[in-house]
């Protein structure tokens, strides 16, 4: 089969097209959520409380300790480097993120080539790496920041590694529902909307 034939078959097959659209949209959504969470954490760390707009950031300290690690403008990479400086992640994690970001940009800017070309496919390993990196950072943050401020968040005898951080849990819930991996269709919705006793 030639590439033109294979590309048309890929694009015209309803289940393949639907699956690719869902996978691409979930990946881009997960990436944007990861990015927002990553940038927010050092901002919270360098905040002096909250107002109606969110954390009140000590701008000078944030610039010195976070933004200065990158070009002074790229909050995303500065935040990654800040987590590396704190030994929450390492250089291999940043390299993995570079690959994740590259794939995200390709998907966002060239979606038709992934939907209609037999030579380009969504790379599920990038999604798995994104979830792994999100989990690694969120667990580190929970153990070293949140639980150190409020030790009661982690009951005695609980293994910190067994904790599933909120953003990871939310992402897993979204994936389960969108991909039909619930115990039964509508399971989470039905449990949530069931009358409370």
HUHUMO-V710698 format. One record per pair of residues at least 4 apart in sequence whose C-alpha atoms are under 7 Angstrom apart, sorted by the first residue. I is the first residue (numbers start at 1). J is the second residue. D is the distance in Angstrom with one decimal. If there is no record, write none. Layout:
((I & J & D) (I & J & D))
This chain:
((1 & 5 & 6.4) (1 & 6 & 6.5) (2 & 6 & 6.2) (3 & 7 & 5.8) (3 & 118 & 6.3) (4 & 8 & 6.3) (5 & 9 & 6.2) (6 & 10 & 6.1) (6 & 118 & 5.7) (7 & 11 & 6.2) (7 & 116 & 5.4) (7 & 117 & 4.7) (7 & 118 & 4.5) (8 & 12 & 5.9) (8 & 116 & 6.6) (9 & 13 & 5.8) (10 & 16 & 6.4) (10 & 17 & 7.0) (10 & 116 & 6.1) (10 & 118 & 6.6) (11 & 17 & 5.8) (11 & 115 & 5.9) (11 & 116 & 4.6) (12 & 17 & 7.0) (13 & 17 & 6.1) (14 & 18 & 6.0) (15 & 19 & 5.9) (16 & 20 & 6.1) (17 & 21 & 6.1) (17 & 115 & 6.5) (18 & 22 & 6.2) (19 & 23 & 6.0) (20 & 24 & 6.0) (20 & 115 & 6.5) (21 & 25 & 6.1) (22 & 26 & 6.0) (23 & 27 & 6.1) (24 & 28 & 6.2) (24 & 107 & 6.8) (25 & 29 & 6.0) (26 & 30 & 6.0) (27 & 31 & 6.0) (27 & 127 & 6.3) (28 & 32 & 6.2) (28 & 104 & 6.2) (29 & 33 & 6.2) (30 & 34 & 6.0) (30 & 171 & 6.9) (31 & 35 & 6.1) (32 & 36 & 6.2) (33 & 37 & 6.2) (34 & 38 & 6.0) (34 & 134 & 6.5) (35 & 39 & 6.2) (35 & 76 & 6.6) (36 & 40 & 6.1) (37 & 41 & 6.4) (38 & 79 & 6.4) (39 & 43 & 6.8) (39 & 75 & 6.2) (39 & 76 & 5.8) (39 & 79 & 5.7) (40 & 44 & 6.1) (41 & 45 & 6.2) (42 & 46 & 6.1) (42 & 79 & 6.7) (43 & 47 & 6.1) (43 & 57 & 6.1) (44 & 55 & 6.1) (46 & 57 & 5.7) (46 & 58 & 5.6) (46 & 61 & 6.9) (46 & 62 & 5.9) (47 & 55 & 5.7) (47 & 56 & 5.1) (47 & 57 & 4.0) (47 & 58 & 5.5) (48 & 56 & 5.5) (48 & 57 & 6.1) (48 & 58 & 6.5) (49 & 55 & 5.8) (49 & 56 & 5.5) (50 & 54 & 5.2) (50 & 55 & 4.2) (50 & 56 & 5.2) (51 & 55 & 6.4) (51 & 56 & 6.6) (58 & 62 & 6.0) (59 & 63 & 6.0) (60 & 64 & 6.2) (61 & 65 & 5.9) (62 & 66 & 5.4) (62 & 67 & 6.6) (63 & 67 & 4.6) (63 & 68 & 5.8) (64 & 68 & 5.4) (66 & 78 & 5.6) (66 & 79 & 6.3) (66 & 82 & 5.8) (67 & 71 & 7.0) (67 & 72 & 4.6) (67 & 73 & 6.6) (67 & 75 & 6.3) (67 & 78 & 5.2) (68 & 72 & 5.1) (69 & 78 & 5.3) (69 & 81 & 6.3) (70 & 74 & 6.4) (70 & 77 & 6.2) (70 & 78 & 4.7) (74 & 78 & 6.1) (75 & 79 & 5.9) (76 & 80 & 6.4) (77 & 81 & 6.1) (78 & 82 & 6.1) (79 & 83 & 6.3) (80 & 84 & 6.3) (81 & 85 & 6.1) (82 & 86 & 6.4) (83 & 87 & 6.2) (83 & 88 & 5.3) (83 & 89 & 6.0) (84 & 88 & 5.7) (84 & 89 & 4.8) (84 & 90 & 5.4) (88 & 137 & 6.4) (88 & 140 & 6.1) (89 & 93 & 6.0) (90 & 94 & 6.7) (91 & 95 & 6.2) (92 & 96 & 6.1) (93 & 97 & 6.1) (94 & 98 & 6.2) (95 & 99 & 6.6) (96 & 100 & 6.3) (97 & 101 & 6.0) (98 & 102 & 6.1) (99 & 103 & 6.2) (100 & 104 & 6.1) (100 & 126 & 5.3) (100 & 130 & 6.8) (101 & 105 & 6.1) (102 & 106 & 6.3) (103 & 107 & 6.1) (104 & 108 & 6.0) (105 & 109 & 5.9) (106 & 110 & 5.4) (107 & 111 & 4.9) (111 & 115 & 6.3) (112 & 116 & 5.7) (113 & 117 & 5.2) (113 & 120 & 6.5) (114 & 120 & 5.2) (114 & 121 & 5.3) (114 & 122 & 6.5) (124 & 128 & 6.4) (125 & 129 & 6.1) (126 & 130 & 6.1) (127 & 131 & 6.3) (128 & 132 & 6.2) (129 & 133 & 6.1) (130 & 134 & 6.0) (131 & 135 & 6.0) (132 & 136 & 6.1) (133 & 137 & 6.2) (134 & 138 & 6.0) (134 & 168 & 6.9) (135 & 139 & 5.9) (135 & 168 & 6.1) (136 & 140 & 6.2) (137 & 141 & 6.0) (138 & 142 & 6.1) (138 & 165 & 6.0) (139 & 143 & 6.1) (139 & 165 & 6.4) (140 & 144 & 5.8) (141 & 145 & 5.3) (141 & 146 & 6.6) (142 & 146 & 4.8) (142 & 147 & 5.8) (143 & 147 & 5.2) (143 & 148 & 6.7) (143 & 160 & 6.7) (144 & 148 & 5.8) (145 & 149 & 6.3) (146 & 150 & 6.2) (147 & 151 & 4.7) (147 & 153 & 5.8) (147 & 154 & 6.4) (154 & 158 & 6.4) (164 & 168 & 6.4) (164 & 169 & 6.1) (165 & 169 & 6.2) (166 & 170 & 6.0) (167 & 171 & 6.2) (168 & 172 & 6.2) (169 & 173 & 6.1) (170 & 174 & 6.2) (171 & 175 & 6.2) (172 & 176 & 6.1) (173 & 177 & 6.2) (174 & 178 & 6.0) (175 & 179 & 5.7) (176 & 180 & 5.8) (176 & 181 & 4.4) (176 & 182 & 5.4) (177 & 181 & 6.2) (177 & 182 & 6.0) (180 & 185 & 6.8) (182 & 187 & 6.2) (183 & 187 & 6.4) (186 & 190 & 5.9) (187 & 191 & 6.2) (188 & 192 & 6.1) (189 & 193 & 6.1) (190 & 194 & 5.8))
